[in-house]
Each structure stands twice: as structure tokens, then as C-alpha cells.
């Protein structure tokens, strides 16, 4: 059985767990999220996307 979850949902659950169980402050999580949005508008965005896709493929066990 295959379960498909969006990466944003998985990262949201990780952020919630970090706030709830690790004591990370909400404003720190917001700053990190904003940094991600700002970083996506730079020249590094294609490299980050490619690295993320490769990491997911490795975890998934698929090779494209």
C-alpha cells in the first residue's frame, strides 16, 4: 500500500512537534519559514529543489 503525503504537510508536522515537544518558540518557526520563502526567490532555489527531490527519491527508493 502506497501512502502519498505532500512534503509541506510532513514539514508542518515536524515544525508542530518541535514547537510542542522541543520547546521551540513559535516566532523562531515563523522566522525559519519566512527565510525559506525568501530563499526560494534566490539563485539557490533550483539547487535546493534538486537536492530535496534527490533526498526524497533516496528515502523513497526510486531512481529517475
Phi and psi in radians as a Rosetta constraint file:
Dihedral C 1 N 2 CA 2 C 2 CIRCULARHARMONIC -1.797 0.35
Dihedral N 2 CA 2 C 2 N 3 CIRCULARHARMONIC 2.295 0.35
Dihedral C 2 N 3 CA 3 C 3 CIRCULARHARMONIC -2.011 0.35
Dihedral N 3 CA 3 C 3 N 4 CIRCULARHARMONIC 2.225 0.35
Dihedral C 3 N 4 CA 4 C 4 CIRCULARHARMONIC -1.938 0.35
Dihedral N 4 CA 4 C 4 N 5 CIRCULARHARMONIC 2.103 0.35
Dihedral C 4 N 5 CA 5 C 5 CIRCULARHARMONIC -2.130 0.35
Dihedral N 5 CA 5 C 5 N 6 CIRCULARHARMONIC 2.385 0.35
Dihedral C 5 N 6 CA 6 C 6 CIRCULARHARMONIC -1.144 0.35
Dihedral N 6 CA 6 C 6 N 7 CIRCULARHARMONIC 2.504 0.35
Dihedral C 6 N 7 CA 7 C 7 CIRCULARHARMONIC -1.063 0.35
Dihedral N 7 CA 7 C 7 N 8 CIRCULARHARMONIC -0.594 0.35
Dihedral C 7 N 8 CA 8 C 8 CIRCULARHARMONIC -1.087 0.35
Dihedral N 8 CA 8 C 8 N 9 CIRCULARHARMONIC -0.689 0.35
Dihedral C 8 N 9 CA 9 C 9 CIRCULARHARMONIC -1.130 0.35
Dihedral N 9 CA 9 C 9 N 10 CIRCULARHARMONIC -0.778 0.35
Dihedral C 9 N 10 CA 10 C 10 CIRCULARHARMONIC -1.086 0.35
Dihedral N 10 CA 10 C 10 N 11 CIRCULARHARMONIC -0.779 0.35
Dihedral C 10 N 11 CA 11 C 11 CIRCULARHARMONIC -1.147 0.35
Dihedral N 11 CA 11 C 11 N 12 CIRCULARHARMONIC -0.595 0.35
Dihedral C 11 N 12 CA 12 C 12 CIRCULARHARMONIC -1.124 0.35
Dihedral N 12 CA 12 C 12 N 13 CIRCULARHARMONIC -0.721 0.35
Dihedral C 12 N 13 CA 13 C 13 CIRCULARHARMONIC -1.136 0.35
Dihedral N 13 CA 13 C 13 N 14 CIRCULARHARMONIC -0.702 0.35
Dihedral C 13 N 14 CA 14 C 14 CIRCULARHARMONIC -1.120 0.35
Dihedral N 14 CA 14 C 14 N 15 CIRCULARHARMONIC -0.735 0.35
Dihedral C 14 N 15 CA 15 C 15 CIRCULARHARMONIC -1.120 0.35
Dihedral N 15 CA 15 C 15 N 16 CIRCULARHARMONIC -0.748 0.35
Dihedral C 15 N 16 CA 16 C 16 CIRCULARHARMONIC -1.065 0.35
Dihedral N 16 CA 16 C 16 N 17 CIRCULARHARMONIC -0.770 0.35
Dihedral C 16 N 17 CA 17 C 17 CIRCULARHARMONIC -1.119 0.35
Dihedral N 17 CA 17 C 17 N 18 CIRCULARHARMONIC -0.669 0.35
Dihedral C 17 N 18 CA 18 C 18 CIRCULARHARMONIC -1.136 0.35
Dihedral N 18 CA 18 C 18 N 19 CIRCULARHARMONIC -0.691 0.35
Dihedral C 18 N 19 CA 19 C 19 CIRCULARHARMONIC -1.206 0.35
Dihedral N 19 CA 19 C 19 N 20 CIRCULARHARMONIC -0.756 0.35
Dihedral C 19 N 20 CA 20 C 20 CIRCULARHARMONIC -1.280 0.35
Dihedral N 20 CA 20 C 20 N 21 CIRCULARHARMONIC -0.835 0.35
Dihedral C 20 N 21 CA 21 C 21 CIRCULARHARMONIC -1.782 0.35
Dihedral N 21 CA 21 C 21 N 22 CIRCULARHARMONIC -0.490 0.35
Dihedral C 21 N 22 CA 22 C 22 CIRCULARHARMONIC -1.701 0.35
Dihedral N 22 CA 22 C 22 N 23 CIRCULARHARMONIC -0.139 0.35
Dihedral C 22 N 23 CA 23 C 23 CIRCULARHARMONIC 1.357 0.35
Dihedral N 23 CA 23 C 23 N 24 CIRCULARHARMONIC 0.348 0.35
Dihedral C 23 N 24 CA 24 C 24 CIRCULARHARMONIC -1.200 0.35
Dihedral N 24 CA 24 C 24 N 25 CIRCULARHARMONIC 2.356 0.35
Dihedral C 24 N 25 CA 25 C 25 CIRCULARHARMONIC -1.293 0.35
Dihedral N 25 CA 25 C 25 N 26 CIRCULARHARMONIC 2.585 0.35
Dihedral C 25 N 26 CA 26 C 26 CIRCULARHARMONIC -1.043 0.35
Dihedral N 26 CA 26 C 26 N 27 CIRCULARHARMONIC -0.697 0.35
Dihedral C 26 N 27 CA 27 C 27 CIRCULARHARMONIC -1.133 0.35
Dihedral N 27 CA 27 C 27 N 28 CIRCULARHARMONIC -0.509 0.35
Dihedral C 27 N 28 CA 28 C 28 CIRCULARHARMONIC -1.193 0.35
Dihedral N 28 CA 28 C 28 N 29 CIRCULARHARMONIC -0.740 0.35
Dihedral C 28 N 29 CA 29 C 29 CIRCULARHARMONIC -1.107 0.35
Dihedral N 29 CA 29 C 29 N 30 CIRCULARHARMONIC -0.681 0.35
Dihedral C 29 N 30 CA 30 C 30 CIRCULARHARMONIC -1.141 0.35
Dihedral N 30 CA 30 C 30 N 31 CIRCULARHARMONIC -0.745 0.35
Dihedral C 30 N 31 CA 31 C 31 CIRCULARHARMONIC -1.088 0.35
Dihedral N 31 CA 31 C 31 N 32 CIRCULARHARMONIC -0.735 0.35
Dihedral C 31 N 32 CA 32 C 32 CIRCULARHARMONIC -1.108 0.35
Dihedral N 32 CA 32 C 32 N 33 CIRCULARHARMONIC -0.734 0.35
Dihedral C 32 N 33 CA 33 C 33 CIRCULARHARMONIC -1.107 0.35
Dihedral N 33 CA 33 C 33 N 34 CIRCULARHARMONIC -0.768 0.35
Dihedral C 33 N 34 CA 34 C 34 CIRCULARHARMONIC -1.099 0.35
Dihedral N 34 CA 34 C 34 N 35 CIRCULARHARMONIC -0.677 0.35
Dihedral C 34 N 35 CA 35 C 35 CIRCULARHARMONIC -1.049 0.35
Dihedral N 35 CA 35 C 35 N 36 CIRCULARHARMONIC -0.701 0.35
Dihedral C 35 N 36 CA 36 C 36 CIRCULARHARMONIC -1.092 0.35
Dihedral N 36 CA 36 C 36 N 37 CIRCULARHARMONIC -0.731 0.35
Dihedral C 36 N 37 CA 37 C 37 CIRCULARHARMONIC -1.135 0.35
Dihedral N 37 CA 37 C 37 N 38 CIRCULARHARMONIC -0.744 0.35
Dihedral C 37 N 38 CA 38 C 38 CIRCULARHARMONIC -1.175 0.35
Dihedral N 38 CA 38 C 38 N 39 CIRCULARHARMONIC -0.665 0.35
Dihedral C 38 N 39 CA 39 C 39 CIRCULARHARMONIC -1.154 0.35
Dihedral N 39 CA 39 C 39 N 40 CIRCULARHARMONIC -0.524 0.35
Dihedral C 39 N 40 CA 40 C 40 CIRCULARHARMONIC -1.185 0.35
Dihedral N 40 CA 40 C 40 N 41 CIRCULARHARMONIC -0.249 0.35
Dihedral C 40 N 41 CA 41 C 41 CIRCULARHARMONIC -1.673 0.35
Dihedral N 41 CA 41 C 41 N 42 CIRCULARHARMONIC 0.113 0.35
Dihedral C 41 N 42 CA 42 C 42 CIRCULARHARMONIC -1.782 0.35
Dihedral N 42 CA 42 C 42 N 43 CIRCULARHARMONIC 3.129 0.35
Dihedral C 42 N 43 CA 43 C 43 CIRCULARHARMONIC -1.229 0.35
Dihedral N 43 CA 43 C 43 N 44 CIRCULARHARMONIC -0.225 0.35
Dihedral C 43 N 44 CA 44 C 44 CIRCULARHARMONIC -1.418 0.35
Dihedral N 44 CA 44 C 44 N 45 CIRCULARHARMONIC -0.236 0.35
Dihedral C 44 N 45 CA 45 C 45 CIRCULARHARMONIC -0.976 0.35
Dihedral N 45 CA 45 C 45 N 46 CIRCULARHARMONIC -0.812 0.35
Dihedral C 45 N 46 CA 46 C 46 CIRCULARHARMONIC -1.088 0.35
Dihedral N 46 CA 46 C 46 N 47 CIRCULARHARMONIC -0.656 0.35
Dihedral C 46 N 47 CA 47 C 47 CIRCULARHARMONIC -1.186 0.35
Dihedral N 47 CA 47 C 47 N 48 CIRCULARHARMONIC -0.673 0.35
Dihedral C 47 N 48 CA 48 C 48 CIRCULARHARMONIC -1.157 0.35
Dihedral N 48 CA 48 C 48 N 49 CIRCULARHARMONIC -0.757 0.35
Dihedral C 48 N 49 CA 49 C 49 CIRCULARHARMONIC -1.113 0.35
Dihedral N 49 CA 49 C 49 N 50 CIRCULARHARMONIC -0.751 0.35
Dihedral C 49 N 50 CA 50 C 50 CIRCULARHARMONIC -1.107 0.35
Dihedral N 50 CA 50 C 50 N 51 CIRCULARHARMONIC -0.750 0.35
Dihedral C 50 N 51 CA 51 C 51 CIRCULARHARMONIC -1.134 0.35
Dihedral N 51 CA 51 C 51 N 52 CIRCULARHARMONIC -0.684 0.35
Dihedral C 51 N 52 CA 52 C 52 CIRCULARHARMONIC -1.133 0.35
Dihedral N 52 CA 52 C 52 N 53 CIRCULARHARMONIC -0.777 0.35
Dihedral C 52 N 53 CA 53 C 53 CIRCULARHARMONIC -1.094 0.35
Dihedral N 53 CA 53 C 53 N 54 CIRCULARHARMONIC -0.719 0.35
Dihedral C 53 N 54 CA 54 C 54 CIRCULARHARMONIC -1.113 0.35
Dihedral N 54 CA 54 C 54 N 55 CIRCULARHARMONIC -0.727 0.35
Dihedral C 54 N 55 CA 55 C 55 CIRCULARHARMONIC -1.118 0.35
Dihedral N 55 CA 55 C 55 N 56 CIRCULARHARMONIC -0.714 0.35
Dihedral C 55 N 56 CA 56 C 56 CIRCULARHARMONIC -1.154 0.35
Dihedral N 56 CA 56 C 56 N 57 CIRCULARHARMONIC -0.704 0.35
Dihedral C 56 N 57 CA 57 C 57 CIRCULARHARMONIC -1.096 0.35
Dihedral N 57 CA 57 C 57 N 58 CIRCULARHARMONIC -0.682 0.35
Dihedral C 57 N 58 CA 58 C 58 CIRCULARHARMONIC -1.127 0.35
Dihedral N 58 CA 58 C 58 N 59 CIRCULARHARMONIC -0.781 0.35
Dihedral C 58 N 59 CA 59 C 59 CIRCULARHARMONIC -1.167 0.35
Dihedral N 59 CA 59 C 59 N 60 CIRCULARHARMONIC -0.692 0.35
Dihedral C 59 N 60 CA 60 C 60 CIRCULARHARMONIC -1.235 0.35
Dihedral N 60 CA 60 C 60 N 61 CIRCULARHARMONIC -0.475 0.35
Dihedral C 60 N 61 CA 61 C 61 CIRCULARHARMONIC 1.481 0.35
Dihedral N 61 CA 61 C 61 N 62 CIRCULARHARMONIC 0.316 0.35
Dihedral C 61 N 62 CA 62 C 62 CIRCULARHARMONIC -1.828 0.35
Dihedral N 62 CA 62 C 62 N 63 CIRCULARHARMONIC 2.647 0.35
Dihedral C 62 N 63 CA 63 C 63 CIRCULARHARMONIC -2.236 0.35
Dihedral N 63 CA 63 C 63 N 64 CIRCULARHARMONIC 2.159 0.35
